Amino acid sequence: MAEWFKAPDSSFGPRERVWDQIPLLTFCFLIFLLMGQGFIGFFFFYSHLSF
């Protein structure tokens, strides 16, 4: 049980940090991409409306 409470090994630190950041960066990129497409689609829809 004591192994669970040890400080993490420094040799695995950077790799674990990268694996923690990849999903976050992917999520942020997808949100940015979807918002960008939604904004462009809204702009085209709004520009083709005739008042």
C-alpha positions as CSV (number, residue, x, y, z in Angstrom):
1,M,0.0,0.0,0.0
2,A,2.9,2.4,0.6
3,E,3.7,2.4,-3.1
4,W,0.5,4.3,-3.8
5,F,1.6,7.2,-1.6
6,K,5.1,7.6,-2.9
7,A,6.0,10.7,-4.9
8,P,5.8,10.1,-8.6
9,D,9.1,9.1,-10.3
10,S,10.6,12.1,-12.1
11,S,11.5,10.0,-15.1
12,F,7.8,9.6,-16.0
13,G,6.8,13.1,-15.1
14,P,7.1,14.8,-18.6
15,R,5.4,11.9,-20.3
16,E,2.5,11.9,-17.9
17,R,2.1,15.7,-18.3
18,V,2.0,15.3,-22.1
19,W,-0.7,12.6,-21.9
20,D,-2.7,14.9,-19.5
21,Q,-2.4,17.8,-21.9
22,I,-3.2,16.1,-25.2
23,P,-6.9,15.5,-24.4
24,L,-7.3,19.1,-23.1
25,L,-5.6,20.5,-26.2
26,T,-7.7,18.3,-28.5
27,F,-10.9,19.4,-26.7
28,C,-9.9,23.1,-27.0
29,F,-9.1,22.7,-30.7
30,L,-12.4,21.0,-31.4
31,I,-14.3,23.7,-29.6
32,F,-12.4,26.4,-31.5
33,L,-13.1,24.5,-34.8
34,L,-16.8,24.1,-34.1
35,M,-17.2,27.7,-33.0
36,G,-15.4,28.9,-36.1
37,Q,-17.6,26.9,-38.5
38,G,-20.7,27.9,-36.6
39,F,-19.7,31.6,-36.9
40,I,-19.0,31.3,-40.6
41,G,-22.2,29.5,-41.2
42,F,-24.2,32.1,-39.3
43,F,-22.4,34.9,-41.2
44,F,-23.4,33.3,-44.6
45,F,-26.9,32.7,-43.4
46,Y,-27.3,36.2,-42.1
47,S,-25.7,37.8,-45.2
48,H,-28.2,36.0,-47.5
49,L,-31.3,37.1,-45.6
50,S,-33.3,39.7,-47.5
51,F,-35.0,42.3,-45.4
